Amino acid sequence: MIKIPVSTPSRSYEVLIGSGLISRAGECLQGELQGRKAVIVTAAPVRKRWGKLLAKSLQSAAITVDLLEMPDGETAKRLSTLETLAEKLLKLGADRDSVLIALGGGVIGDVTGFLASIYMRGIDVVQVPTTVVAQVDAAIGGKTGVDLVTGKNLLGTFHQPNAVLVDPDVLETLPPREYRAGLYESLKCGVIGDPLLFGLFEERSREILDRDPEVVEKIIADSVKLKASVVSADEREGGLRQVLNFGHTIGHALEAETKYTQLLHGEAVAWGMVAATRIALASGTLDTVTAVRITNAVMNLHKLPRMKFNAANIVKRLRSDKKTRHGIVHFVLPREIGKVEIASDVPEPIVRSAVDEIQKLSR
């Protein structure tokens, strides 16, 4: 089992990575949860596959467990979902000493983390991510949130988990598209701070796509190490943590503009990375060879879905992105493999051109 520490001013915890970890969750969390009510928040498909196994493991460690279902998918990331879940928690008798366990992908983790941060003014949460996106990114770092009609993750809190349990075995049951979509978040880590991880995607993409257990565990661990180091240095996105948004500025706008129906989150980030690379190239901060390497690494994982959207609307949505300050849109742009910069002076025509280019590429 791999243990990766995350140390922030509000809480220090470990990300545990290992095969079969869900069946050993009771053993891993016994010290943290014994004598407390644990409520597993999950969605129906995940509950059917992994809910009973997790509950059984916790119960074997004398931990009281309840299961709470919520709808799946990005459309469930709304304030109304939080209210419904909170009412159900009250009926289950959850109090300020209870612990929520998020079992699922990024949506489950974001919603459960947000709920934990506001229920009775804040209770503990454990993340048990079951998708690649959640395992390499969303479950680590304490970001929680729900969406507004106008944009993604515009309401939320920072609420660090007590622990994160990552079991790579659960990825074997993911549909191919969802598995591939999560890989783009790992590739992002390579671009922003880990050239060796990026090289792994270039050299062993076939093994990664075939879900070779050894390679998959390595890309998960390397991605988590990168994110843990960034989060530990900058918990609340005051500076350094902004680099984790590479691909997300335009990616989030694409998700919102297409009403979360055309793209999975990782796919939107992939298109956003391509667009950010085009912006960096056009701005003169990135050389052509590196731009081609990044674009090829993204596109070689799989053909990304087609998109239908109004490019002008994407540019407009960027102004309401939560990373925008004083009306100025901030972009994370690559300078070289393993190094990015925050740019706040990108001319709108360059942005519009990059958006037009990814729209053409998607045809």
C-alpha positions as CSV (number, residue, x, y, z in Angstrom):
1,M,0.0,0.0,0.0
2,I,1.2,3.5,-0.9
3,K,0.8,6.3,1.6
4,I,1.0,9.9,0.4
5,P,0.7,12.7,3.0
6,V,-1.2,15.9,2.5
7,S,-0.5,18.6,5.0
8,T,-2.6,21.8,5.1
9,P,-3.2,24.4,7.7
10,S,-6.7,23.1,8.3
11,R,-6.0,19.4,8.3
12,S,-3.3,16.8,7.6
13,Y,-4.2,13.4,6.3
14,E,-3.1,10.5,4.1
15,V,-4.1,9.3,0.7
16,L,-3.9,5.5,0.8
17,I,-3.5,3.7,-2.6
18,G,-3.7,-0.1,-2.9
19,S,-5.4,-2.9,-4.6
20,G,-8.4,-4.3,-2.7
21,L,-8.5,-1.3,-0.4
22,I,-12.3,-1.1,-0.3
23,S,-12.5,-4.5,1.2
24,R,-9.9,-3.4,3.9
25,A,-11.6,0.0,4.5
26,G,-12.7,-1.0,8.0
27,E,-9.1,-1.9,9.0
28,C,-7.8,1.4,7.5
29,L,-10.4,3.6,9.1
30,Q,-11.1,1.9,12.4
31,G,-9.1,4.4,14.4
32,E,-10.8,7.3,12.7
33,L,-14.4,6.0,12.7
34,Q,-14.9,3.5,15.6
35,G,-17.8,4.6,17.9
36,R,-19.1,7.0,15.3
37,K,-22.0,6.8,12.8
38,A,-20.7,6.6,9.3
39,V,-23.0,7.4,6.4
40,I,-21.9,6.3,2.9
41,V,-23.2,8.7,0.2
42,T,-23.2,7.1,-3.2
43,A,-25.2,6.7,-6.4
44,A,-27.2,3.6,-7.4
45,P,-24.7,2.1,-10.0
46,V,-21.8,2.5,-7.5
47,R,-23.8,1.2,-4.6
48,K,-24.7,-2.0,-6.5
49,R,-21.1,-2.7,-7.3
50,W,-19.1,-1.5,-4.3
51,G,-21.5,-0.2,-1.6
52,K,-22.1,-3.6,0.1
53,L,-18.4,-4.4,0.1
54,L,-17.5,-1.1,1.7
55,A,-20.3,-1.3,4.3
56,K,-19.4,-4.9,5.1
57,S,-15.7,-4.0,5.7
58,L,-16.7,-1.1,7.9
59,Q,-19.2,-3.2,9.9
60,S,-16.5,-5.9,10.5
61,A,-14.5,-3.2,12.3
62,A,-17.5,-2.4,14.5
63,I,-18.4,0.8,12.7
64,T,-22.1,1.7,12.4
65,V,-23.0,2.3,8.8
66,D,-25.9,3.7,6.8
67,L,-26.2,4.1,3.0
68,L,-27.6,7.2,1.4
69,E,-28.2,7.4,-2.3
70,M,-28.2,10.5,-4.5
71,P,-28.7,11.0,-8.3
72,D,-25.6,10.5,-10.5
73,G,-24.2,12.9,-13.0
74,E,-23.3,16.5,-13.3
75,T,-27.0,17.6,-13.2
76,A,-27.1,16.4,-9.5
77,K,-24.5,19.0,-8.5
78,R,-27.2,21.6,-7.4
79,L,-28.2,23.1,-4.1
80,S,-31.4,21.2,-4.2
81,T,-29.5,17.9,-3.9
82,L,-27.7,19.2,-0.8
83,E,-31.0,20.1,0.9
84,T,-32.5,16.7,0.1
85,L,-29.5,14.8,1.4
86,A,-29.4,16.9,4.6
87,E,-33.0,16.1,5.4
88,K,-32.3,12.4,4.9
89,L,-29.2,12.7,7.2
90,L,-31.4,14.1,9.9
91,K,-33.9,11.2,9.6
92,L,-31.0,8.8,9.9
93,G,-30.0,10.5,13.2
94,A,-26.7,11.9,11.9
95,D,-25.2,14.4,14.4
96,R,-22.1,16.5,14.7
97,D,-20.0,13.5,15.5
98,S,-21.1,11.6,12.4
99,V,-18.8,11.0,9.3
100,L,-19.8,11.1,5.7
101,I,-18.1,8.7,3.3
102,A,-18.2,9.7,-0.4
103,L,-18.2,6.6,-2.5
104,G,-18.2,7.5,-6.2
105,G,-16.8,9.8,-8.8
106,G,-16.1,13.5,-8.8
107,V,-19.8,14.5,-8.5
108,I,-20.4,12.3,-5.5
109,G,-17.1,13.6,-3.9
110,D,-17.9,17.3,-4.6
111,V,-21.5,17.1,-3.3
112,T,-20.7,14.9,-0.2
113,G,-17.7,17.1,0.7
114,F,-19.8,20.3,0.4
115,L,-22.6,18.6,2.5
116,A,-20.1,17.6,5.2
117,S,-18.7,21.2,5.3
118,I,-22.2,22.7,6.0
119,Y,-24.2,20.0,7.8
120,M,-24.5,21.2,11.4
121,R,-21.8,23.7,10.6
122,G,-19.3,21.0,9.6
123,I,-18.7,17.3,10.1
124,D,-15.9,15.0,8.9
125,V,-15.7,13.3,5.5
126,V,-13.7,10.4,4.0
127,Q,-13.3,10.2,0.3
128,V,-13.4,6.8,-1.5
129,P,-13.1,7.7,-5.2
130,T,-14.2,5.2,-7.8
131,T,-13.3,6.9,-11.1
132,V,-10.0,8.0,-12.5
133,V,-10.9,11.7,-12.3
134,A,-11.7,11.4,-8.7
135,Q,-8.7,9.2,-7.8
136,V,-6.1,11.4,-9.4
137,D,-7.7,14.8,-8.7
138,A,-11.1,15.5,-7.3
139,A,-10.9,13.5,-4.1
140,I,-7.7,15.2,-3.0
141,G,-7.3,18.8,-1.8
142,G,-10.7,19.6,-0.1
143,K,-12.4,21.4,-2.9
144,T,-16.1,21.0,-2.8
145,G,-18.9,22.5,-4.8
146,V,-22.1,22.5,-6.8
147,D,-23.0,24.3,-10.1
148,L,-25.2,27.2,-11.0
149,V,-27.0,27.5,-14.3
150,T,-24.4,30.1,-15.4
151,G,-21.3,28.0,-14.5
152,K,-19.6,25.1,-12.9
153,N,-18.6,24.9,-9.2
154,L,-19.5,28.5,-8.5
155,L,-20.8,27.6,-5.0
156,G,-18.6,25.6,-2.7
157,T,-16.1,25.4,0.2
158,F,-12.7,24.1,1.1
159,H,-13.2,21.1,3.4
160,Q,-10.3,18.7,3.7
161,P,-11.2,15.0,4.1
162,N,-10.0,12.9,7.1
163,A,-8.6,10.3,4.7
164,V,-8.7,9.3,1.0
165,L,-8.8,5.6,0.1
166,V,-7.9,4.9,-3.5
167,D,-8.5,1.3,-4.8
168,P,-7.3,1.0,-8.4
169,D,-9.2,-2.3,-8.7
170,V,-12.5,-0.4,-9.0
171,L,-11.4,1.1,-12.3
172,E,-11.8,-2.3,-14.0
173,T,-15.5,-1.9,-14.0
174,L,-15.5,1.6,-15.5
175,P,-17.0,2.0,-19.0
176,P,-14.1,2.6,-21.5
177,R,-15.2,6.2,-22.2
178,E,-15.3,7.2,-18.5
179,Y,-12.0,5.5,-17.9
180,R,-10.3,7.4,-20.7
181,A,-11.8,10.7,-19.7
182,G,-10.2,10.5,-16.3
183,L,-6.8,9.9,-17.8
184,Y,-6.7,13.5,-19.1
185,E,-6.5,14.8,-15.5
186,S,-3.5,12.6,-14.9
187,L,-1.9,13.8,-18.1
188,K,-2.6,17.3,-16.9
189,C,-0.4,16.6,-13.9
190,G,2.4,15.6,-16.2
191,V,2.2,18.9,-18.2
192,I,2.1,21.1,-15.1
193,G,4.8,19.6,-13.0
194,D,6.0,16.0,-13.8
195,P,7.9,15.5,-17.0
196,L,8.4,11.8,-16.2
197,L,4.6,11.2,-15.8
198,F,4.1,13.0,-19.1
199,G,6.7,10.7,-20.7
200,L,4.9,7.7,-19.4
201,F,1.8,8.8,-21.4
202,E,3.9,9.2,-24.5
203,E,5.7,5.9,-24.2
204,R,3.2,3.6,-22.6
205,S,-0.2,4.9,-23.7
206,R,-1.2,1.5,-24.9
207,E,-0.6,-0.2,-21.6
208,I,-2.4,2.7,-19.8
209,L,-5.5,2.3,-22.1
210,D,-5.4,-1.4,-21.6
211,R,-5.6,-0.8,-17.8
212,D,-2.3,-2.6,-17.0
213,P,-2.5,-2.7,-13.2
214,E,1.2,-1.8,-12.6
215,V,1.1,1.2,-14.9
216,V,-2.3,2.4,-13.8
217,E,-1.2,2.4,-10.1
218,K,1.9,4.3,-11.0
219,I,0.1,7.1,-12.9
220,I,-2.4,7.4,-10.0
221,A,0.3,7.6,-7.4
222,D,2.4,10.1,-9.4
223,S,-0.6,12.3,-10.0
224,V,-1.6,12.2,-6.4
225,K,1.9,13.0,-5.3
226,L,1.9,16.1,-7.6
227,K,-1.5,17.3,-6.4
228,A,-0.6,16.6,-2.7
229,S,2.5,18.7,-3.0
230,V,0.7,21.6,-4.6
231,V,-2.3,21.5,-2.1
232,S,0.1,21.3,0.8
233,A,1.9,24.4,-0.3
234,D,-1.3,26.3,-1.2
235,E,-4.5,25.0,0.3
236,R,-6.9,27.7,-0.9
237,E,-5.7,28.6,-4.3
238,G,-3.9,31.7,-3.3
239,G,-1.2,31.2,-5.9
240,L,0.5,28.0,-6.7
241,R,-2.6,25.9,-6.6
242,Q,-3.9,27.7,-9.7
243,V,-1.7,25.6,-11.8
244,L,-4.0,22.7,-11.3
245,N,-6.6,24.5,-13.4
246,F,-4.7,23.9,-16.6
247,G,-7.3,23.1,-19.2
248,H,-10.2,23.9,-16.8
249,T,-10.9,27.5,-17.6
250,I,-12.1,26.8,-21.2
251,G,-13.1,23.2,-20.2
252,H,-15.6,24.4,-17.6
253,A,-17.0,26.9,-20.1
254,L,-17.5,24.1,-22.6
255,E,-19.3,21.9,-20.1
256,A,-21.7,24.7,-19.1
257,E,-22.3,25.9,-22.7
258,T,-23.2,22.3,-23.8
259,K,-25.4,21.9,-20.7
260,Y,-23.2,19.0,-19.4
261,T,-24.7,16.7,-22.1
262,Q,-21.9,16.4,-24.8
263,L,-18.7,16.0,-22.7
264,L,-17.6,14.2,-19.7
265,H,-15.5,16.4,-17.3
266,G,-12.2,14.9,-18.3
267,E,-13.0,15.3,-22.0
268,A,-13.8,19.0,-21.5
269,V,-10.5,19.4,-19.7
270,A,-8.8,17.7,-22.6
271,W,-10.2,20.2,-25.1
272,G,-9.3,22.9,-22.6
273,M,-5.7,21.7,-22.5
274,V,-5.5,21.8,-26.3
275,A,-7.0,25.3,-26.4
276,A,-4.6,26.5,-23.6
277,T,-1.7,25.1,-25.6
278,R,-2.8,27.0,-28.7
279,I,-3.1,30.2,-26.7
280,A,0.4,29.7,-25.3
281,L,1.8,29.0,-28.8
282,A,0.0,32.1,-30.3
283,S,1.3,34.2,-27.3
284,G,4.9,33.2,-28.1
285,T,5.5,31.6,-24.7
286,L,5.6,28.0,-26.0
287,D,7.6,26.5,-28.9
288,T,6.0,24.6,-31.7
289,V,7.6,21.2,-30.9
290,T,6.3,21.2,-27.3
291,A,2.9,22.4,-28.4
292,V,2.7,19.4,-30.8
293,R,3.8,17.0,-28.1
294,I,1.1,18.2,-25.7
295,T,-1.6,18.2,-28.3
296,N,-0.6,14.7,-29.6
297,A,-0.5,13.3,-26.0
298,V,-4.1,14.5,-25.6
299,M,-5.4,13.4,-28.9
300,N,-3.6,10.0,-29.0
301,L,-5.4,8.7,-25.9
302,H,-8.6,8.6,-27.9
303,K,-10.7,10.6,-30.4
304,L,-12.5,13.2,-28.3
305,P,-16.2,13.8,-28.8
306,R,-17.6,16.3,-31.3
307,M,-18.9,19.5,-29.9
308,K,-21.6,21.9,-31.0
309,F,-21.4,25.3,-29.4
310,N,-21.3,29.0,-30.1
311,A,-17.7,30.2,-29.8
312,A,-18.7,33.7,-28.8
313,N,-20.7,32.2,-25.9
314,I,-17.7,30.4,-24.6
315,V,-15.6,33.6,-24.5
316,K,-18.5,35.3,-22.7
317,R,-18.8,32.5,-20.1
318,L,-15.1,32.8,-19.3
319,R,-15.8,36.2,-17.7
320,S,-18.0,34.5,-15.1
321,D,-15.4,31.8,-14.3
322,K,-14.6,31.6,-10.6
323,K,-10.9,32.2,-11.5
324,T,-11.7,35.5,-13.1
325,R,-10.5,38.5,-11.1
326,H,-11.7,42.1,-11.6
327,G,-13.1,41.0,-15.0
328,I,-9.8,39.7,-16.1
329,V,-9.7,36.0,-17.2
330,H,-6.7,34.0,-15.9
331,F,-5.3,31.2,-18.0
332,V,-2.8,28.5,-17.0
333,L,-0.5,28.2,-20.0
334,P,2.3,25.7,-20.6
335,R,5.9,27.0,-21.0
336,E,7.5,23.6,-21.3
337,I,6.7,20.0,-20.2
338,G,6.5,20.2,-16.4
339,K,6.2,24.0,-16.2
340,V,3.2,26.4,-16.6
341,E,2.5,30.0,-15.9
342,I,-0.6,32.1,-15.0
343,A,-1.4,34.6,-17.7
344,S,-3.9,37.4,-17.2
345,D,-3.2,39.5,-20.3
346,V,-4.3,37.2,-23.1
347,P,-5.9,39.3,-25.9
348,E,-9.5,38.2,-26.6
349,P,-8.8,37.5,-30.3
350,I,-6.2,34.9,-29.4
351,V,-8.7,33.2,-27.0
352,R,-11.4,33.3,-29.7
353,S,-9.0,31.8,-32.2
354,A,-8.1,28.9,-29.9
355,V,-11.8,28.2,-29.2
356,D,-12.5,28.2,-33.0
357,E,-9.6,25.8,-33.5
358,I,-10.8,23.2,-31.0
359,Q,-14.2,23.4,-32.5
360,K,-12.8,22.6,-35.9
361,L,-10.7,19.8,-34.5
362,S,-13.8,18.2,-33.0
363,R,-15.5,17.8,-36.4
